[in-house]
């Protein structure tokens, strides 16, 4: 074993004959190096990436093998895993060259002041007002134009350039939001992402305080975003850092909540103000009851822990309507605006109104009819025309879910046999996503076992057969609304 540089070591193993033996040794090294140790009463855990080159497959001389192993190390570090190993492959030389090229691009961007911040509005769901912005870095390249962060952030972290870049982001974001406040008199917050490497900076708090002092920005208007993976690398140290930030008056949030590996046992110890719901859960929440249940759980968890929840990646009115119905407080996404340059964000801030269609005014009793036969829907609407109901209709279960996301529905009456999704399956989803809604099936197909199971499991309140008797149907619908009102009052008590 020998040491090549400050943090690079080489181990030569001449007597191994199989990959299984190599894997065993590599895994043993990872386990041994990952054990925590203490220095000055601080717990320290090392993060190790290993690259493996095999003789004579990857080279027949020391210099070639070292280059191949070094390329494999780069691949291991760029994988995003904190402790792992990679074998050399021919494609890794191209990746190493790409790393060197982008590293040079980043240094030029720093020297030539080519970085620029774009801002994506964060909006209060109930009021529709902009309450903040997430600052997102770009490179304004002389030839390639605007380069998004996905192309260079991992390289910045690997090369260590994330430290000066991150400091610039903090200073520029503070300066810009203070300028907006002076121009509009609106006290919006700016959110800045922190990488795991920045958390290791011993002078990070001093850098942030200096940025606040220079810009004269009140600390409460700067929000620091942490990823779950970053804060879990050294939990106790992270808690100390967060408490230091809170003492400074800053706001703190976890980005992409639910996609990492944070422990609920630790979550309650982090002095957080906000949970950001990852867009992967938001994109299908009006159709997928699993995603809807996850989002509901995060919103409920945030409420219990005294944290605000903000949904990322909101792109449709249906998503926004559903988030409003479960009392998610804030949102950001293309429905309101893409990330935009500072000048365009200022225009949005001055306008300060959410770009959404005005919701239809409805009475207090909202009934949704779902049937793929248009003549059935028309007959039902004709019967109900003299009743004090706001009646909505949908030709399929999928469209019904979209409508329910945008409108407050009290009772839903659905056909059983429909293309795409049966009435019972539709009701199962409604039960999970909208448990307060009273659910009824109207069908000419008496599938006794299916209906009995659905009633026993609480998927449906009542099963009505076709053809129906008008007076009896009206009484059953009225009973459903009475049940809804009883449930609503019970919840309020």
C-alpha positions, 0 to 999 in steps of 0.5 A: 500500500502507498500514498499518492496524494493527500487523499489518494492511496494505492493498494496492490493485490498480486495474489487474487485470482477471481472477481469474488476475491477482489469484491470481498477485499473491496467490501471489507475496506469499505466496512472498515473505513466507514466505522466512525471515530472521534476527534475532539469529541466530534464523531467523524465518518469517512466517505470512500470511493475506490477504483479497481483496475485488473492486470492484464485486462486493463493494462500490463504496466504500472502507469496504465493500471494507475490511470485506469484505476484513477478513472474508475475512482472518478466514476465511483465518486460521480455515482452519487453513492457515498461509499462504493467501488467501481471496476475500470471500463473503456468508457471511463476514459471518456468520462474522465476527459469530460470531467477535465473539460467541464472542470476547465469550463467551471474555472473559466466561468468563475474567472469570467463571472459567467454564472447567473441565477434564475429564480422559480417562484414559490406561491401560497396555494390559498392566496395565490401570492408569491411568497418566495423564490428558489435560486437556481444557478446557470452558466451563461456560456459565450458559445453554448448559451445557458447551461443548466446545473445538471451538466456541471453541479456534480463536476463542481462537487467532485473538483471542489469548485462547489465551494467558491460557486456556492459562496457566490450563490449565497451572496448574489441571492441575498443581494438580489432579494434585498433589491426586490424588497426595496423595489416592491416593498414585498418581503419574499424569501429566497431559498438557496441549496447547500451541497454536502461539501458546503456543510463541511466548510468550517467558516460557512456560517461566517460566509452567510453572515457576511452575505447578509451584512453586505446586502443588509438582508434580514436573516428571516428572508434567507432559506437554506435547503438541505438534501436528505442524503447530505444531512444524513452523512453526519447527523450529529454535526448537521444538527449542530450546524442547523442549530447555529443557522437557526440562532442566526435567524435563518429558515431551513428546509429539506429538499426533495423530501421522501426520496432520500434516507432520512430517519424519522427518529432524526427528523424530529431533531432537525430544527426545520421550517419546511418540507419540500415534497418531491415532484416525483410524488406530485406528477401522478397524485391525482390518479395514483392513490399511492402517490396521493397517500404519500403526499397526504402523509408528508403534509400531515407529518409537516403539520404535526411537526410544525413545518410548512409543506411545499410541493415541487413540480406542480404543472396542472390545475388538478394537481393544484386543486388536490394539494389545496384540498389536503391543505398543502401550504405552498407550491412551485412549478411550471403551472405558475412559472418556470425558473426565470432571470431576475428581471422577469421574476421582478415582473412576476413579483409586481404582478403577484397573482397566480395564473389559474382559471377562476373556479366555478362557483358552486352551491354547498352540495356538490354531486359528481356523476360518472358514467360512460353513457351520455344518455344516462348522464343526461337522464340523471341530470334531468331528474336532479334539475329541481334539487339544490345540488351542483351537478358535475359529470364525467364520462370516465373514472380517470376524468372524474379524478381530474374533476375531483382534484379541481372541485370540492365534491361531497357525493359521487355516484358512479357506474360499475362497468366502464372502460379503463377502470371499474366503478369499484376500483374508482371508489377504492381510489376515491376512498384513499384520496378523498376519504370524506366523500360519500361513494355510491355505485349505480349499475345494471350489472349485479356482481354480488360478490364484488359489490358485497366485498366493496360495501363490507370494506367501506369502498361504497356507501350504497349500491343502486341498480339500473333501471332506477326509480326516480323517487327512490334514487333522490331519497338515496342521494339525499341520504348520502348528503346527510351522511356527508354532513354528519361525517363533516361535523364529527371531524370538526368536533 
